[in-house]
Amino acid sequence: MYAYKTLYTVDVAGSKPVEFRGSSLEDLRAFPLPARREAGYQLEQLQNGRQPDDWKPMSTVGRGAKEIRIRDEAGAFRVLYVAKFAAAICVLHCFLKKTGKTSQADLELAARRYRQLSKELGQ
């Protein structure tokens, strides 16, 4: 059995649902309110076919994986996701970035979830 959650934030024709892998939804809910709201807004941008305001590719996680970067008073927050699959935007991992470089543990967790997702989808 695979643990994931699906969140539908907008019911607009052509929008994709957002699927949270593993503990990513709980991790996002642990963000401070301003960072959580910004993450929701950026995910809504993706659902409607637009790019987030501040992002970068994360090829170390997997092909097509990207990172939404959110900065506020409480720190630097990250949402790692993949949107290349037709069924949904898949949030792989959400975390507070504590150093200048993303930790190996955060990258490995996201990569493991990416591999599992690819396996489930037969990619």
N, C-alpha and C positions, 0 to 999 in steps of 0.2 A: 504494500500500500504506500502511496506517495502522499506526502503532506504538502498541500498547497491551498491557498485561498484565492478566491476571485473577488475582485471589488469592481463594481460598476459605478463609476462616479458621474457619468453623463450618458444620457440616452439620446444620442444624435446619430442620424443615419451615417454610416461609414466610420463611426468611431470604434476603436478596439477596446475590449475589456482589459483591465490590468490584473495580472495574476501574480501573487506574491509567493515566492518559493521559501520553504523552510520557515525560519523565524523572522523573515524580513518585514512582515507586517507589524509584528510586535516590536521589532527594533525601530521601525519608523514611528510607531506610536510613542516610543520613549524619547523622541526628539523633543526639544522645547517647542512650545506652540508656534512661534514665528517660523522656525525651520520646518516644522511639520506642515504648516500652511503653504510655505513656498514649495516644498516637495510635491504637495498635492496639485498646486498650480502647474508645476513643470510636467508632471505626469499627465495632466489634462491637455497640455500643449501636445504631447506625444499622441494621445488618443485622437486628437483632431488633425493629425498629419503634419504638425509643425515640430521644429527642433526646440529643445530646451534653451533657455537663455545662456547658460554657461555649462558646457559639456566637453568631454574629450573621449576619443576612442580608447578602449581598454582591451587591446588585442591579446594581452597576457592572460585574460580571463577566457576569451574565446572569440571566434570570428563574429563580428557584428555587435559585440558587447560594448557598452558605452557607460560613462559615468556622468551623472548630474552633480554639479558642484554647487553647494549652498554655503554661503558664509554669513554669519551673523555674530552678535555679541558673545554668544555662548561657544563659538568655535566654527570649525569647518566640517560640514556634514556631507556625506556622500550617499548616492543612491546608484547602485550598479544594476544595469538592466540590459535586456536584449529585446529589440522590437522587430527583428527581421522575420519572425515567424508569423504566418497569416492569422493564426487563431487569437493571439493576445500579445500584449506587451508584458514581458516577464521580468519582474523585479527579483534580482538574484540576492542582493545583500544591501543593507542600509546600516551605516555606522558613522560614528564621530571620528574624524581623522585627527590623531593626536601628534603626529610628527610631519615633517615635510614630505616624506615618502610614504606611500600606502604600505601598510604592514604586509608581510608575507602571509600571515594567517588570514587576513581579510581577502587577499587575492586568491589564496587556495580555497577558501570557503566558497567564494563566488564561482571559481572555476569548477569546483566539484558539482555545484548546483547546475551550472551550464552544461556539463557533461551528462548529468542525469536527465536534464530536460531534452537534450539532443537525442539521447537514447530512447526516451519515451516517445518522441516524435518521429523516430526512425531517420534522423538526419545524419 
